[in-house]
Amino acid sequence: MRAFRNSGDHKKVMLRLSEWCDEAAYVHREQDGDSAPDLQTAYARLVSDGVVSRVRHPSSSHATRAFPTPKV
């Protein structure tokens, strides 16, 4: 994951994140096995434990991580 994060297109986009986004957060997680969590579980973890990234024009929900619930 670290190699992906620090190279290629992801790295290029991340340099512009603070300009393009009004909300941005990430969460570190470890897992057993290969399967990713379902969307609702990932969302709940992001809201409870997420770290907000710096953005130039944050929304009113940014600091509190009160992001809209994802729609499946």
Secondary structure by P-SEA (a helix, b strand, c coil): caaaaaccaaaaaaaaccccccccccccccccccccccaaaaaaaaaacccccccccccccccccccccccc
